[in-house]
Amino acid sequence: MAANSRSARETKRRIQQMEAKRALRRDQEGRRKRDNLVAAGAGATAVVLAVVLQLTVFAGNPTEEEFAAAQADLASPPATASPSATPSAQATNGPHIPAAGTAAGKTFTGELVLNGSPLGVELDGTSAPQAAAVFKSLSDEGYYNGKNCHRLTTGEAFGVLQCGSPTGDGQGDPNYTWGPLENTPADNTYPAGTIAVARTGNNAYGNGTQFFIVYKDTVIPADSAGGYTVVGKVTSGLDVVSSVAAAGITPGSSVTDGAPVEPVTIDSFSLK
């Protein structure tokens, strides 16, 4: 009888030990899953933030407040920021926008001079006739002479210099907007040397006077309107932009997105 009692107690003890081990394993597994979820969440947040900051560069030529809101918490811009308008599919350009036909089928070549250093450029009126017409018109008027390049990005796969804001700080001219989008890359990849048009976010008719030069292969996710119109390319002198990028971004800006340390002025932009 005593032996049977000891055997029962031993069996009970072993069962308790096994249950304790199972509980410990469940707890450890639970912690691992929670840790994995936290890591995945942090990674997803980083990816979303990177995408938002990339889009912010060309989404309405954002104000510092809009950029800070996105960088801080993916928050909406403050009420004082101007929202992006999304026109109907029937939106048309105003009479002051040159007709696409003035550039259709043509190739324009010329020079964009930054800080005294020339870049050879070529605009493609076959693939982007409306954009080519606009930039040929603006360059002929001397619009870009004395304007600056206010924004530089230096991300690993996101390197551009943005220029042409009428106010010099990224703001656009609400009276000079046009569309539609043309020649947008299907894979969202903009090769080094690309010249593309900055625009208001989610707005196919939100193009203006601003453009960006891609100095290294860059990926920019499309928004609800699509990608960004590729109007041409740099044919020589791209190292001028690369040297601006190498100097870095002004302290106090984002680590990879802000005003260039080396101020950049457009001396002239000529096309023929």
ZIKA-V181597 format. One record per residue. N is the residue number from 0. PSI is psi in whole degrees, -180 to 180 (* if undefined). BURIAL is b if it has 9 or more other C-alpha atoms within 8 Angstrom, else e. D_CENTER is the distance of its C-alpha to the mean C-alpha in Angstrom with 1 decimal. Layout:
n->N psi->PSI burial->BURIAL d_center->D_CENTER
n->N psi->PSI burial->BURIAL d_center->D_CENTER
This chain:
n->0 psi->-44 burial->e d_center->81.6
n->1 psi->-39 burial->e d_center->80.2
n->2 psi->-42 burial->e d_center->78.5
n->3 psi->-37 burial->e d_center->76.9
n->4 psi->-43 burial->e d_center->75.6
n->5 psi->-40 burial->e d_center->74.1
n->6 psi->-40 burial->e d_center->72.5
n->7 psi->-42 burial->e d_center->71.0
n->8 psi->-40 burial->e d_center->69.6
n->9 psi->-42 burial->e d_center->68.2
n->10 psi->-42 burial->e d_center->66.5
n->11 psi->-40 burial->e d_center->65.1
n->12 psi->-41 burial->e d_center->63.7
n->13 psi->-40 burial->e d_center->62.1
n->14 psi->-42 burial->e d_center->60.5
n->15 psi->-40 burial->e d_center->59.2
n->16 psi->-43 burial->e d_center->57.7
n->17 psi->-41 burial->e d_center->56.0
n->18 psi->-38 burial->e d_center->54.6
n->19 psi->-41 burial->e d_center->53.4
n->20 psi->-42 burial->e d_center->51.7
n->21 psi->-43 burial->e d_center->50.0
n->22 psi->-41 burial->e d_center->48.8
n->23 psi->-43 burial->e d_center->47.5
n->24 psi->-41 burial->e d_center->45.6
n->25 psi->-41 burial->e d_center->44.2
n->26 psi->-43 burial->e d_center->43.1
n->27 psi->-42 burial->e d_center->41.5
n->28 psi->-40 burial->e d_center->39.7
n->29 psi->-43 burial->e d_center->38.5
n->30 psi->-41 burial->e d_center->37.1
n->31 psi->-43 burial->e d_center->35.3
n->32 psi->-42 burial->e d_center->33.7
n->33 psi->-42 burial->e d_center->32.7
n->34 psi->-42 burial->e d_center->31.3
n->35 psi->-40 burial->e d_center->29.4
n->36 psi->-41 burial->e d_center->28.0
n->37 psi->-45 burial->e d_center->26.9
n->38 psi->-44 burial->e d_center->25.2
n->39 psi->-41 burial->e d_center->23.5
n->40 psi->-42 burial->e d_center->22.4
n->41 psi->-40 burial->e d_center->21.0
n->42 psi->-43 burial->e d_center->19.1
n->43 psi->-41 burial->e d_center->17.8
n->44 psi->-43 burial->e d_center->16.7
n->45 psi->-41 burial->e d_center->14.9
n->46 psi->-46 burial->e d_center->13.1
n->47 psi->-43 burial->e d_center->12.3
n->48 psi->-43 burial->b d_center->11.2
n->49 psi->-43 burial->e d_center->8.9
n->50 psi->-44 burial->b d_center->7.3
n->51 psi->-43 burial->b d_center->7.6
n->52 psi->-36 burial->b d_center->6.3
n->53 psi->-48 burial->b d_center->2.8
n->54 psi->-35 burial->b d_center->3.8
n->55 psi->-32 burial->b d_center->5.7
n->56 psi->-41 burial->e d_center->4.6
n->57 psi->9 burial->b d_center->5.5
n->58 psi->89 burial->b d_center->7.7
n->59 psi->21 burial->b d_center->11.0
n->60 psi->68 burial->b d_center->10.3
n->61 psi->155 burial->b d_center->11.1
n->62 psi->168 burial->b d_center->14.2
n->63 psi->-34 burial->e d_center->14.8
n->64 psi->-42 burial->b d_center->16.5
n->65 psi->-43 burial->b d_center->13.6
n->66 psi->-43 burial->b d_center->11.4
n->67 psi->-38 burial->e d_center->14.6
n->68 psi->-44 burial->b d_center->15.4
n->69 psi->-42 burial->b d_center->12.3
n->70 psi->-38 burial->b d_center->13.0
n->71 psi->-45 burial->e d_center->16.7
n->72 psi->25 burial->e d_center->17.2
n->73 psi->34 burial->b d_center->14.5
n->74 psi->164 burial->e d_center->16.8
n->75 psi->152 burial->e d_center->16.8
n->76 psi->152 burial->b d_center->16.6
n->77 psi->163 burial->e d_center->20.1
n->78 psi->-23 burial->e d_center->22.5
n->79 psi->-15 burial->e d_center->22.4
n->80 psi->146 burial->b d_center->18.8
n->81 psi->124 burial->e d_center->18.8
n->82 psi->156 burial->e d_center->17.7
n->83 psi->130 burial->b d_center->15.8
n->84 psi->143 burial->e d_center->18.6
n->85 psi->99 burial->e d_center->18.7
n->86 psi->169 burial->b d_center->21.5
n->87 psi->168 burial->e d_center->23.8
n->88 psi->-17 burial->e d_center->23.8
n->89 psi->10 burial->e d_center->26.5
n->90 psi->142 burial->e d_center->24.5
n->91 psi->163 burial->e d_center->25.7
n->92 psi->152 burial->e d_center->25.0
n->93 psi->170 burial->e d_center->27.3
n->94 psi->-20 burial->e d_center->30.1
n->95 psi->-4 burial->e d_center->28.4
n->96 psi->125 burial->b d_center->25.7
n->97 psi->148 burial->b d_center->27.2
n->98 psi->144 burial->e d_center->28.2
n->99 psi->-29 burial->b d_center->26.3
n->100 psi->-22 burial->e d_center->29.8
n->101 psi->-15 burial->e d_center->30.0
n->102 psi->-10 burial->b d_center->27.5
n->103 psi->130 burial->b d_center->28.1
n->104 psi->1 burial->e d_center->29.3
n->105 psi->156 burial->e d_center->28.9
n->106 psi->125 burial->b d_center->27.2
n->107 psi->133 burial->b d_center->26.6
n->108 psi->156 burial->b d_center->26.7
n->109 psi->-154 burial->b d_center->26.7
n->110 psi->141 burial->b d_center->25.3
n->111 psi->115 burial->b d_center->22.6
n->112 psi->118 burial->b d_center->24.2
n->113 psi->121 burial->b d_center->22.2
n->114 psi->39 burial->e d_center->24.5
n->115 psi->-4 burial->e d_center->27.4
n->116 psi->126 burial->e d_center->25.9
n->117 psi->143 burial->b d_center->25.5
n->118 psi->128 burial->b d_center->22.9
n->119 psi->135 burial->b d_center->24.3
n->120 psi->157 burial->b d_center->22.2
n->121 psi->128 burial->b d_center->22.8
n->122 psi->141 burial->b d_center->21.8
n->123 psi->98 burial->b d_center->22.5
n->124 psi->-7 burial->b d_center->24.5
n->125 psi->-48 burial->b d_center->25.5
n->126 psi->-28 burial->e d_center->22.2
n->127 psi->67 burial->b d_center->20.5
n->128 psi->-39 burial->b d_center->23.6
n->129 psi->-44 burial->b d_center->22.3
n->130 psi->-44 burial->b d_center->19.4
n->131 psi->-39 burial->b d_center->21.8
n->132 psi->-42 burial->b d_center->24.4
n->133 psi->-50 burial->b d_center->22.2
n->134 psi->-30 burial->b d_center->21.2
n->135 psi->-43 burial->b d_center->24.8
n->136 psi->-48 burial->b d_center->26.2
n->137 psi->-40 burial->b d_center->24.1
n->138 psi->-39 burial->b d_center->24.9
n->139 psi->-34 burial->b d_center->28.5
n->140 psi->-12 burial->e d_center->28.7
n->141 psi->17 burial->b d_center->27.5
n->142 psi->-41 burial->e d_center->24.7
n->143 psi->-15 burial->b d_center->22.5
n->144 psi->118 burial->b d_center->25.4
n->145 psi->-10 burial->e d_center->24.9
n->146 psi->163 burial->b d_center->21.3
n->147 psi->174 burial->b d_center->19.0
n->148 psi->105 burial->b d_center->15.6
n->149 psi->-16 burial->b d_center->14.4
n->150 psi->137 burial->b d_center->11.1
n->151 psi->137 burial->b d_center->10.7
n->152 psi->143 burial->b d_center->8.6
n->153 psi->30 burial->b d_center->11.1
n->154 psi->164 burial->e d_center->10.1
n->155 psi->-40 burial->e d_center->12.5
n->156 psi->36 burial->e d_center->10.5
n->157 psi->87 burial->b d_center->7.4
n->158 psi->105 burial->b d_center->9.3
n->159 psi->158 burial->b d_center->8.8
n->160 psi->123 burial->b d_center->11.0
n->161 psi->135 burial->b d_center->10.6
n->162 psi->167 burial->b d_center->14.1
n->163 psi->8 burial->b d_center->16.5
n->164 psi->134 burial->b d_center->16.4
n->165 psi->-26 burial->b d_center->20.0
n->166 psi->-7 burial->e d_center->20.4
n->167 psi->4 burial->b d_center->18.6
n->168 psi->14 burial->e d_center->16.5
n->169 psi->-9 burial->b d_center->13.6
n->170 psi->148 burial->b d_center->15.9
n->171 psi->178 burial->b d_center->16.6
n->172 psi->110 burial->b d_center->20.0
n->173 psi->-17 burial->e d_center->20.9
n->174 psi->1 burial->e d_center->23.7
n->175 psi->82 burial->b d_center->21.7
n->176 psi->152 burial->b d_center->19.5
n->177 psi->171 burial->b d_center->19.9
n->178 psi->-170 burial->b d_center->19.1
n->179 psi->-173 burial->e d_center->19.2
n->180 psi->145 burial->b d_center->16.3
n->181 psi->148 burial->b d_center->17.6
n->182 psi->48 burial->b d_center->17.2
n->183 psi->136 burial->b d_center->14.1
n->184 psi->131 burial->b d_center->14.0
n->185 psi->-29 burial->e d_center->15.7
n->186 psi->10 burial->e d_center->14.3
n->187 psi->18 burial->b d_center->10.5
n->188 psi->130 burial->b d_center->11.3
n->189 psi->105 burial->b d_center->11.0
n->190 psi->157 burial->b d_center->14.0
n->191 psi->135 burial->b d_center->14.7
n->192 psi->-10 burial->b d_center->16.1
n->193 psi->140 burial->b d_center->14.1
n->194 psi->120 burial->b d_center->13.9
n->195 psi->168 burial->b d_center->11.8
n->196 psi->127 burial->b d_center->11.8
n->197 psi->149 burial->b d_center->9.6
n->198 psi->171 burial->b d_center->10.9
n->199 psi->141 burial->b d_center->11.8
n->200 psi->141 burial->b d_center->10.4
n->201 psi->29 burial->b d_center->12.8
n->202 psi->106 burial->b d_center->14.7
n->203 psi->-16 burial->b d_center->15.8
n->204 psi->28 burial->b d_center->17.8
n->205 psi->16 burial->b d_center->15.3
n->206 psi->155 burial->b d_center->14.8
n->207 psi->-130 burial->b d_center->16.4
n->208 psi->-9 burial->b d_center->17.2
n->209 psi->148 burial->b d_center->13.9
n->210 psi->165 burial->b d_center->12.4
n->211 psi->144 burial->b d_center->10.4
n->212 psi->126 burial->b d_center->12.2
n->213 psi->117 burial->b d_center->11.1
n->214 psi->-7 burial->b d_center->13.7
n->215 psi->155 burial->b d_center->13.5
n->216 psi->129 burial->b d_center->12.7
n->217 psi->142 burial->b d_center->9.1
n->218 psi->124 burial->b d_center->8.0
n->219 psi->110 burial->b d_center->5.2
n->220 psi->140 burial->b d_center->7.2
n->221 psi->154 burial->b d_center->9.0
n->222 psi->-164 burial->b d_center->10.2
n->223 psi->-22 burial->e d_center->13.9
n->224 psi->-25 burial->b d_center->14.1
n->225 psi->-151 burial->b d_center->12.7
n->226 psi->-148 burial->b d_center->10.2
n->227 psi->135 burial->b d_center->9.9
n->228 psi->122 burial->b d_center->13.3
n->229 psi->112 burial->b d_center->14.2
n->230 psi->-20 burial->b d_center->17.0
n->231 psi->-157 burial->b d_center->18.2
n->232 psi->160 burial->b d_center->18.2
n->233 psi->126 burial->b d_center->19.4
n->234 psi->-16 burial->b d_center->22.9
n->235 psi->154 burial->e d_center->24.0
n->236 psi->14 burial->b d_center->23.1
n->237 psi->-23 burial->b d_center->19.7
n->238 psi->-21 burial->e d_center->21.2
n->239 psi->-43 burial->b d_center->21.1
n->240 psi->-39 burial->b d_center->17.4
n->241 psi->-36 burial->b d_center->17.7
n->242 psi->-34 burial->e d_center->20.4
n->243 psi->-43 burial->b d_center->18.4
n->244 psi->-38 burial->b d_center->15.9
n->245 psi->-28 burial->e d_center->19.0
n->246 psi->-20 burial->b d_center->20.2
n->247 psi->-172 burial->b d_center->17.5
n->248 psi->146 burial->b d_center->16.0
n->249 psi->131 burial->b d_center->18.4
n->250 psi->141 burial->e d_center->20.1
n->251 psi->-18 burial->e d_center->19.3
n->252 psi->180 burial->b d_center->15.6
n->253 psi->157 burial->e d_center->13.3
n->254 psi->-36 burial->e d_center->14.4
n->255 psi->10 burial->b d_center->11.3
n->256 psi->115 burial->b d_center->9.6
n->257 psi->-163 burial->b d_center->12.0
n->258 psi->137 burial->b d_center->14.6
n->259 psi->144 burial->b d_center->16.0
n->260 psi->-43 burial->b d_center->19.5
n->261 psi->107 burial->e d_center->20.9
n->262 psi->139 burial->b d_center->20.7
n->263 psi->121 burial->b d_center->19.8
n->264 psi->138 burial->b d_center->21.8
n->265 psi->111 burial->b d_center->21.9
n->266 psi->-42 burial->b d_center->25.7
n->267 psi->158 burial->b d_center->25.8
n->268 psi->108 burial->b d_center->24.2
n->269 psi->139 burial->b d_center->26.9
n->270 psi->148 burial->b d_center->27.0
n->271 psi->* burial->e d_center->30.1
